Amino acid sequence: MKILVVQDFLRSGGTERQSVLLAEGFASAGHATHLVTFRPGGPLQPPAPPDRLTIHSLQKRDSRLDWWAPGLVRYAKQHQPDIVLCMGRMANCYGGALQDALPNNAVVSTLRTGKPLPWLFKRSLQRTRQVIANSRAARDAAVADHGVPAAQIAVIHNALVFEPTDAASTEPSDLRSDHGASASTVVMLDVAMFRPEKNHIALVEILATLVPEFDVQLWLAGDGPALAACRDRASALGISDRVRFLGWSSDPKPFYLAADIAVHASRRESLSNFLIEAQAHGLPAVAYDALGVGETFLPGETGYLIPRDDAEAFRAKLITLIENTSMRERMGARARSFADENFSTQRQIDAYLERFQTLSNPPASP
């Protein structure tokens, strides 16, 4: 097959990581794959793409306009891909136009966000050949809110971008020591871009209610526009010494290995990449209930799903895990097996390719 993956910009977000992972996986499986971006570069630009993967930017110079895709339809018509996979909100806005331009080819929309959808995105959901949602909750929302026929939607969960490995570049004990965490300190971790909807400030405020009763730290890995406000809130609460702002990392695996509990307070999700990665690395989770979050772990078995904005319930479950090391270990072991069974990288790539084969070779009419 010839596959075209469309993404506006390779910024340091979860969808962008999935775009690169899938494009590289399709190419490694022997399929001629084009990863087409609107804007050039980005922190996730692969330095050495594998064979059969072509990376092409539509903007020759970065205009910083995420919605501008000059020549996208022309590029698609020129290369005649069997499958066009639209990733991210801006790329999905072009799905309908691409399907109109390629009536004999399969354009696939993806639904992987809890944010409000632009009008062109919603219109494309009605016009493309297939919609792939990354959670059952997102599928149900597409049917209920956007009128997409259920038969047109497939559910394929996110793949593990950072699968557990036996070796790490940094020993967990060294990393903990570098950040002032002793062997008895309970480290709570969140890896997510600092956007208002990710609600990092809620985690800082919950941490303040645990200090100084417990020896705990909150590690926040990522960057973004809401970072400064989160720093200011930690300072105002007098707990700056308990919060570590780790910045964006191209490989957060050392953080997973050094932490004890995964925490997530996001108000908008479709399926949290962070919670999937954390489960794979054996971290029990405490998270607010947002769209699809409940599908990333087993509530009550590998973590706790908390009603949104119920800070007291969030705090209570954290204390349960902070005080009970054996429970953390038991839940973490179950989390590893759950993630391996449901989110392994190759399993998800194979699921996409199987769906693509069906779309590119539809059954003959009776």
KEPAMAR-828271 format. One record per residue (C-alpha): residue in three letters; x, y, z. Coordinates in steps of 0.25 Angstrom, whole numbers, padded with zeros to 4 digits, always signed. Each point is the difference from the previous one (the first is absolute). Layout:
ALAXYZ/...
% end
This chain:
MET+0000+0000+0000/LYS+0004+0015-0002/ILE-0004+0007+0013/LEU-0001+0015+0002/VAL+0000+0005+0014/VAL-0004+0015+0002/GLN+0004+0008+0012/ASP+0001+0015+0001/PHE+0013+0002+0009/LEU+0009-0010+0007/ARG-0002+0007+0014/SER+0003-0007+0013/GLY-0014-0005+0002/GLY-0006-0014+0001/THR-0007+0000-0013/GLU+0013+0004-0007/ARG+0007-0011+0007/GLN-0010-0010-0005/SER+0001+0006-0015/VAL+0015-0003+0000/LEU-0001-0013+0007/LEU-0011-0005-0010/ALA+0007+0005-0012/GLU+0013-0006+0003/GLY-0007-0013+0004/PHE-0007+0000-0014/ALA+0013+0002-0007/SER+0007-0011+0008/ALA-0011-0010-0004/GLY+0003+0003-0014/HIS-0010+0010-0005/ALA+0004+0012-0007/THR-0003+0011+0010/HIS-0001+0015-0002/LEU+0000+0009+0013/VAL-0005+0013-0005/THR+0000+0012+0010/PHE-0006+0014-0002/ARG+0012+0007+0007/PRO+0015-0004-0001/GLY+0008-0006+0011/GLY-0005-0001+0014/PRO+0006-0007+0013/LEU-0005-0014-0005/GLN+0006+0001-0014/PRO+0006-0014-0002/PRO+0016+0003-0002/ALA+0001-0013-0008/PRO-0013-0005-0006/PRO+0000-0015-0003/ASP+0000-0005-0014/ARG-0013+0002-0008/LEU-0004+0012+0009/THR+0000+0013-0007/ILE-0002+0013+0008/HIS-0005+0012-0007/SER-0004+0014+0004/LEU-0010+0008-0008/GLN+0005+0013+0006/LYS+0014+0003-0005/ARG+0002+0010+0011/ASP-0007-0001+0013/SER-0011+0010+0000/ARG-0005-0005+0014/LEU-0014-0001-0005/ASP-0005-0014+0004/TRP-0012+0000-0010/TRP+0008+0004-0013/ALA+0002-0012-0009/PRO+0005+0005-0013/GLY-0001-0011-0011/LEU-0005-0011+0009/VAL-0011-0005-0010/ARG+0010+0002-0011/TYR+0010-0009+0007/ALA-0010-0010+0003/LYS-0005-0001-0014/GLN+0014-0001-0005/HIS+0004-0012+0008/GLN-0013-0007+0000/PRO+0001-0007+0014/ASP-0009-0012+0003/ILE-0003+0006+0014/VAL+0001+0014+0005/LEU+0000+0001+0015/CYS-0003+0014+0006/MET+0006+0002+0014/GLY-0003+0012+0009/ARG-0011+0010-0001/MET+0005+0009-0011/ALA+0004-0012-0009/ASN-0014-0006+0002/CYS-0006+0013-0005/TYR+0005-0003-0013/GLY-0005-0015+0000/GLY-0013+0003-0008/ALA+0007+0008-0011/LEU+0011-0011-0001/GLN-0012-0011-0002/ASP-0006+0009-0010/ALA+0013+0001-0008/LEU+0003-0015+0001/PRO-0014-0007-0001/ASN+0006-0013-0003/ASN+0009+0000+0012/ALA-0002-0001+0015/VAL+0001+0012+0008/VAL+0000-0003+0015/SER-0004+0010+0011/THR+0005-0002+0014/LEU-0007+0005+0012/ARG+0010+0001+0012/THR-0003+0013+0007/GLY-0010+0004+0011/LYS+0000+0015-0005/PRO-0011+0006-0008/LEU+0001-0003-0015/PRO+0001+0010-0011/TRP-0011+0000-0009/LEU+0008-0005-0012/PHE+0005-0011+0009/LYS-0015-0004+0003/ARG-0003+0001-0014/SER+0011-0009-0004/LEU-0004-0011+0009/GLN-0013-0001-0008/ARG+0008-0001-0014/THR+0012-0008+0002/ARG+0000-0015-0002/GLN+0003-0004+0014/VAL+0002+0006+0014/ILE+0010-0006+0010/ALA-0003+0004+0015/ASN+0011-0003+0010/SER-0010-0003+0011/ARG-0014-0006+0001/ALA-0004+0013+0007/ALA+0004+0008-0012/ARG-0007-0009-0009/ASP-0013+0001+0008/ALA+0001+0015+0000/ALA+0002+0000-0015/VAL-0013-0007-0002/ALA-0008+0008+0010/ASP+0006+0014-0002/HIS+0004+0000-0015/GLY-0010-0010-0006/VAL+0011-0010-0006/PRO-0006-0014-0002/ALA+0006-0010+0010/ALA+0003-0009-0012/GLN+0010+0010-0006/ILE+0008+0001+0013/ALA+0011-0009+0005/VAL+0007+0001+0013/ILE+0015-0002+0001/HIS+0006+0004+0013/ASN+0013+0008+0000/ALA+0013-0008-0001/LEU+0011+0001+0010/VAL+0011+0010-0005/PHE+0009-0003+0012/GLU+0000-0015+0002/PRO+0007-0005+0013/THR+0014-0005-0002/ASP+0010-0007+0009/ALA+0010+0011-0001/ALA-0001+0015+0003/SER+0009+0011-0003/THR-0001+0005+0015/GLU-0001-0009+0012/PRO-0013+0004+0007/SER+0007+0002+0014/ASP+0009+0010-0007/LEU-0011+0007-0006/ARG-0008+0001+0013/SER+0013+0004+0007/ASP+0002+0011-0010/HIS-0014+0006+0003/GLY+0001-0001+0015/ALA-0008-0013+0002/SER+0004-0010+0010/ALA-0003-0015+0000/SER-0012+0003+0008/THR-0005+0011-0008/VAL-0013-0003-0008/VAL+0001+0007-0013/MET-0012+0003-0008/LEU+0002+0002-0015/ASP-0008+0007-0011/VAL+0005+0001-0014/ALA-0008+0009-0009/MET+0001+0013-0007/PHE-0003+0012+0008/ARG-0014+0004-0006/PRO-0011+0006+0009/GLU-0009-0012-0003/LYS+0011-0010+0006/ASN-0003+0007+0013/HIS+0014-0002+0007/ILE-0004+0011+0010/ALA-0010-0010+0006/LEU+0012-0010+0003/VAL+0008+0012+0006/GLU-0012+0003+0009/ILE-0002-0014+0004/LEU+0015-0002+0003/ALA-0001+0012+0010/THR-0011-0007+0008/LEU+0010-0012+0002/VAL+0012+0009+0005/PRO+0006-0001+0010/GLU-0008-0013+0005/PHE+0007-0009-0011/ASP+0014+0000-0006/VAL-0005+0002-0015/GLN+0004+0007-0012/LEU-0007+0003-0013/TRP+0008-0001-0013/LEU-0006+0007-0012/ALA+0006-0003-0014/GLY-0003+0009-0011/ASP-0001+0014-0005/GLY-0011+0009-0006/PRO-0007+0013+0002/ALA-0006-0003+0014/LEU+0014-0003+0006/ALA+0002+0013+0006/ALA-0013+0001+0007/CYS+0002-0014+0006/ARG+0014+0005+0006/ASP-0006+0012+0005/ARG-0011-0008+0007/ALA+0010-0009+0007/SER+0008+0012+0005/ALA-0013+0006+0005/LEU-0003-0013+0008/GLY+0014+0000+0005/ILE+0003-0014-0005/SER+0010+0003-0011/ASP+0010-0009+0007/ARG-0010-0012-0002/VAL-0003+0003-0015/ARG+0010-0004-0011/PHE-0002+0006-0014/LEU+0008-0009-0009/GLY-0002+0006-0013/TRP-0003-0007-0013/SER+0007-0013-0002/SER+0002-0008-0013/ASP+0000-0012+0008/PRO-0007+0000+0014/LYS+0002-0014+0003/PRO+0010+0003+0011/PHE-0011+0008+0007/TYR-0009-0012+0000/LEU+0010-0009+0006/ALA+0004+0010+0011/ALA-0015+0003+0004/ASP-0010-0007+0009/ILE-0014+0005-0004/ALA-0005+0006-0013/VAL-0010+0012+0002/HIS-0008+0007-0011/ALA-0011+0010+0002/SER-0003+0004-0014/ARG-0014+0005-0003/ARG+0001-0004-0015/GLU+0005-0013-0006/SER-0003-0010-0010/LEU+0010-0010+0005/SER+0012+0004+0008/ASN+0013-0004-0006/PHE+0007+0003+0014/LEU-0009-0010+0008/ILE+0002-0011-0010/GLU+0015+0002+0001/ALA+0000+0001+0015/GLN-0008-0013+0001/ALA+0010-0007-0009/HIS+0011+0004+0009/GLY-0007-0005+0012/LEU-0006+0013+0006/PRO-0014-0001+0007/ALA-0008+0012-0004/VAL-0009+0010+0006/ALA-0007+0008-0010/TYR-0013+0009-0002/ASP-0010-0006-0009/ALA+0000+0006-0014/LEU-0004-0005-0013/GLY+0008-0013-0002/VAL+0008+0000+0012/GLY-0007-0012+0006/GLU+0005-0008-0011/THR+0015+0002+0003/PHE+0000-0008+0013/LEU-0009-0009+0008/PRO-0007+0008+0010/GLY+0001-0006+0014/GLU+0011-0010-0005/THR+0011+0008-0006/GLY-0004+0014+0005/TYR-0012+0009+0004/LEU-0009+0008-0009/ILE-0005+0012+0007/PRO-0012+0008-0003/ARG+0004+0013-0007/ASP+0005+0011+0009/ASP-0003-0008+0013/ALA+0013+0004+0006/GLU-0003-0006+0014/ALA-0002-0014-0007/PHE+0012+0002-0008/ARG+0008+0003+0013/ALA-0006-0012+0007/LYS+0004-0010-0010/LEU+0014+0006-0001/ILE+0002-0002+0015/THR-0005-0014-0001/LEU+0012-0003-0010/ILE+0010+0009+0007/GLU-0002-0008+0013/ASN-0001-0014-0006/THR+0013-0004-0008/SER-0005-0014-0002/MET-0013+0005-0006/ARG+0008+0009-0010/GLU+0009-0012-0004/ARG-0012-0009-0002/MET-0008+0010-0008/GLY+0013+0003-0008/ALA+0002-0014-0004/ARG-0014-0002-0005/ALA+0002+0014-0007/ARG+0011-0006-0008/SER-0007-0012-0005/PHE-0012+0008-0003/ALA+0008+0010-0009/ASP+0007-0011-0007/GLU-0013-0007-0003/ASN-0007+0012-0005/PHE+0010+0010-0005/SER+0012-0006-0006/THR+0006+0007-0011/GLN+0000-0011-0010/ARG-0014-0004+0003/GLN-0005+0014-0003/ILE+0008+0002-0013/ASP-0005-0014-0005/ALA-0015+0005+0004/TYR+0002+0012-0009/LEU+0006-0008-0011/GLU-0011-0011+0000/ARG-0011+0012+0000/PHE+0008+0006-0012/GLN+0000-0013-0008/THR-0015-0002+0002/LEU-0002+0015-0005/SER+0009-0002-0012/ASN-0006-0013-0004/PRO-0015+0001+0002/PRO-0008-0013-0002/ALA-0006-0001-0013/SER-0015+0003-0002/PRO-0009-0012-0001/
% end
